């Protein structure tokens, strides 16, 4: 059962990377989940010819699955137990089940669970190493696989589970039968959690930056700047409806490869017009109030709107 060692390593790595996982009881359960647990438990073994024997040891589990609804999760899980860390003969069990968990509260941690599947017993050669407790270089002294089930409850990161396995016959490495009617019952207490991978954050594309450049048309226009709110935007000279002075022709340019939106261009041109002291902006027009098909704009000053502009800026 050398897979036990590898799953130990996986459990440790998953615990270490727990910051990148999101506990499923932190909000309403949904999506896929991954579970792991570490603990301690008691096992009772019996067979037709060997009586009954009780042992204690370490246990861990690893599982994954999906969420059917906020109350119900379905998945597959492996539960593993070994009789301590030592060299020499080492009793181990493993149970692989299809697991169903029910949560009474849609975002609470309490649950009940049940699973059915395969149950295995193996007498392995232990190494005493917590990273690889079972030797890869020795075959099992004897082993057997049958059916089994688990029943469990959990809350706030704790799990208490009962396992039953009807393994049947045990065979040695040569295939000879060494025991019949093998059964195992375990009661385990674990620290455990079921987690969902953190959903990928939506990538927000960088905002395109627009620069507006002014070519002064009226050098005799020494006005202080004003706030952008004071600049009225027009689509055509006919919309102005009042005499005005052409102040500057404003041309936008983008910074980077992203294409700016029309709103970003209008905002940059309006800010530039305000900086120059204009209180009006005619889009897609240039000197002489001529219409163009590109994004240049004409900054203008409307004397009759001076009071309104001052009021917009609070001055």
N, C-alpha and C positions, 0 to 999 in steps of 0.2 A: 504493500500500500504506500509506495513512495510518493504518490500524488498528494498525500497528506502533508508532506514537507513543503511541496511547492505551494499548496494552498495556504500554509502558514505564512510563507513569504508574501503571498499576494495580500493576505489580510493585514500584515504589518504595513505594507506600502499603501494600501487604501486608507488605513488609519492616519498615516503620516500626511496624506494628501487630502484629509477631511475638509480643509479650508475651501477646497474647490467644489465641495458637494453641498447640497442644500437639504436639510432634514425635511422629510415629507410631512411631519406634523407641524411645521412652521406655518403652513397655509393649507388651503384645500388640496387634498391629494389629487394628482393627475399625472398622466404620462408614465414613462418607464421608471423602474426603481432597481436599486442594488442594495443588498443587505449583507451585513457581516456581524459576527458576534464572537466573544471570547468569554470563557467561564470555566466552571468546575462542576463535576457531577459524580453520582454514584451509579454503578452498574451491577446488576445481578445476572449471573449466567447459570444455566442449568441444561442438562441433557438426559437422555434415557439411562446412561450408565455412569454419570459423574456427579450426581447430586447437585447442590446449589452452592454458588460462591459469589461473594460480594467484593467488589473492588472500587476504588475511587480514582479519578484522574481528570486531566484537562480536556476541555471541549472547545470547539469552535465551529462556526457555520459560515457558509457563503452561498448567496442566492441572488437571483435576478428575475424580473418579470415585468408585468404591466398592471395598470390600474383600470379596472372595469368601470368603476364609478367611485365617488369620494368615500364610499363605505367599504368597498371590496377590492382587494388586490389578489392577483393570481400569478403564480410563477413556479420555478423549480428551485430546489434548495438542497444542498449537501450539508449534513450534520456529521461531525467527526469527533471521536473520543479516543484518547489513549491513556494508558495506565501509568502516567508520570513520565519523567525523563530519566532514563537509565540505560546502561549497556546490557545486552543480553536479551532474553525473551521478553517481548513487550506486547501485551494484549491490546488490540485496537478494534474499534467498530466504525462503520460508516453507513449512513442512511441517506439515500437519495430519493426525494419525494416530489410529487406535484403538490404544491402548497396553496391553500386558500386561506386568506386572512380577512377577518371582518372587523371593522372599526365602528363602534356605536356612534361616535361623533365624527363629523366630516373633517374637523381639523384638530381633534384630540389625539393623544398618543396611545390610549388604551386599545387593546385588540385581543381577539381570540383567534386561534388558527388550528387547522387540521391539514394533514397531508398523508398520502399513501404512496408507496413505491417499493424500492428494493432495500434490503438490509443485509449488511455484510459483517462477518467476524473474521479476524485474521490474527494469528500469533506471529508477530514480526520479530526481526532482530533490531533492537534499539541501539542507538549510538550515544545517547546522553546529550546530544547537541540540540539546543532549542530551535536552531534554524533548520536542521534536517534531522529530526528525531528518529527516522526509520532509515535503515541502511539500504542503499540501492544494490549492494553487492551480495546480499543474501536473499534467497527465495523465502517465501513465507513457510514457517514450520508446518502450519496447516491453516486452512481457511474454508469458508463456505458462504454462499449467498442465497437468500430467500426473499420473502416479502416482509414488509413492516409498515408501521404507521406512526405518526406523531400527533400529539395533542398539546397545545401550548396556550399560554396567556402572556401578555406583556403590557408594560406601561412605563413611561418616563425613562426609556433606555434600558429597562430590565426585561428579561424573558425567562420564564419558568416553563419547562417542557418535559413531557413524558414521552418516551420512545419505547415501542415494542417491536421486536423482531423475531420472526419465526424462520430461522436460518435453515433448519433441517440438518443435513449431513455435513460433516467437516472432513476434508480430505488433506492428506499431506502432499508434499511436493511431487511425490511419485504417483499420486492418484489414489492411494489406498485410503479407505474410510477409517477415520480414527474416532468418530463420535457420530451419534444419530440423535435426532430430536432436539437439536440445539436451539435454545431460546435465550433471548436477552431482553432485559428491561432496564431502562435508564431514566433517572430523574436528574435534570440539568438546570443550573442557574447561570445565566449569562448576562453580561453587558452587551447590548446589541443595538443596532440602528438600521433603519431602512432609509435609503437616500435616493434622491433623484439628481442626475447631473444638472448643474446650473445651466439654464437655457442660454444660448448664445445671445449676447446683446446686439441689438440692431445697430449696424454701422451707420453712423450719421456722417454723410459726406461733408467734407470741409466747405464752408461757405466761400463762394467766390468773392474776391476783393476787387472793387472797382475804384479806379482813380479818375477824378474829373480835372481836366486842364482848361484854363480860361485864356482866350485871346481877347484882350481889351479892345473894345470898339470906341469907347468914349473916355479918353484920358482925362477929360475935365469933369470927372465924376468922383470926387473925393468924398465918399460916404463911409461911415463906420459899418461894420458888419452887423447882421441881425440874426435872429433865431430862424431856423428852417420853417417853423410854423407860420411865419409871416410871409413866406413866398407862396403866392398863388400859382398853380400850375394850369396852363392852358394848352389845348390841342391845336389852336389856330389863332392868328392875330385878330380875326373877327370876333373871337370870344372875349377879348379884353374889353372892348367897348369904351375905352377912355384913351386919351393921349398918353403916350409912353416914350421913354428914351431907351434906345438900345445900349446896354451896358457892356456886354461881352458875349462872345460865342464860346460855348462850353462843349468840349469833346471828351468823351469817356474812353478809358483804356482799362483792360482787365489785367489782373495780377495772377499769373499761373495759367494752367491749361483749361480750367473749368470755364464754361460759358456762363456769364452772369444772367440772372433773370431780368426781364424788363423792369420789374419793381426795384431791383438793386441799382440799375442804371439810373432810373428816375430819382432815387434817393440820393445817389452820389451827386447828380447834377443840381438837385435842389439845395443840398448842403453847400455846394460851391457857390451857387447864386447868392445864398444868404451870407456867405463869407465876404462876398464882394459888396454887399449892401443893397442888392437888388430885392425887389418885393414881388417879382413876377417871373415866370419861366414859360416860354413857348416851346413845346416839345417838337422835335424834328424840323426845326427852322434854324437858319443862320443869318448872318449880316444882311441887312436889307429886307428882313422878314421873309426871306425866300424859303420855300418848303424843300426838304430833302428827304431821301428814303433811308438815311442812316440815322444813328442815335444822337447826333449833335443837337444842342438846344440853344435857345436864345434867351439870355438873362436880360430882363428889362426892369426899368424903374417907372412906376406909375405915381406921379405926384399926388393925384387925388386919393390914393390909397395909403398915404403916409400915416394918417391917424389910425387906420385899421391895423397897419403893420405894427405900430408902436403898442397898440392895445394887445395884439397877439403875443408880443414879447414881454408884456407886463411893464412897459416903460412909456 
